[in-house]
Structure formats: structure tokens, C-alpha cells
């Protein structure tokens, strides 16, 4: 994974994990890699990997079971909510970039309709 300078690494890795969860690549109830394994997988500091999981846990996306590991929650409503939040963020970012390029709202809608 190539990291962007615009956001902290722990948020970028967390977003990648959330994307895997909302797309179904990682299933509800599935065990996530240990923080050490996550650090190796993303070539990040183990403390950063632990912070990724703490942040996801605070968001309610995963839960750590002492001595057993970190697991994705089995709350499909929450996962759906996270999916919608991610989509809204992408849309806002896209629209903002398009407006910077000089496109009007109507032109943006027309371009999207063409892609269907």
C-alpha cells in the first residue's frame, strides 16, 4: 500500500481494513491479523498497527477479545452505516475536485449519467 502524505498512516490502514469489511473481503465475525502481522503486512510500526485497531475498536468496527485477537463485529447495520459514510466521503471528495476543475453540478451529474 502506498501511503499519502495528507492523512495519518493509521487512518489510511484503518480505511483499507474498513473497505475490506464493507466489500465483504473480510466477513463479519472474522478474525483480523494480529497487530504484529498487520505491521508486517503494511510495513508499518507495530505501535501504529495497534493504534489502527484501537481506532477501529472506538468506531465499533471491531472488538478485541483478550488472548484471542481482534475480530470484525457481526453488526450488519453498523457495517452498512460505515459503507454509506465511506461512500459519502468519496462523493464529497469527487465533487470538490470536479468543482476545482470548473465543472458545474449539472455537468458533474451528466458525466455520472454517462458512466451508467
MODA-V40503 format. One record per run of one state. SS is the DSSP state (2 for helix, 1 for strand, 0 for the rest). FROM is the first residue (numbers start at 1). TO is the last residue. If there is no record, write none. Layout:
BEGIN
ss=SS from=FROM to=TO
ss=SS from=FROM to=TO
END
This chain:
BEGIN
ss=0 from=1 to=8
ss=2 from=9 to=22
ss=0 from=23 to=30
ss=1 from=31 to=31
ss=0 from=32 to=34
ss=2 from=35 to=42
ss=0 from=43 to=45
ss=2 from=46 to=58
ss=0 from=59 to=61
ss=1 from=62 to=65
ss=0 from=66 to=68
ss=1 from=69 to=72
ss=0 from=73 to=75
ss=2 from=76 to=100
ss=0 from=101 to=104
ss=2 from=105 to=115
ss=0 from=116 to=116
END
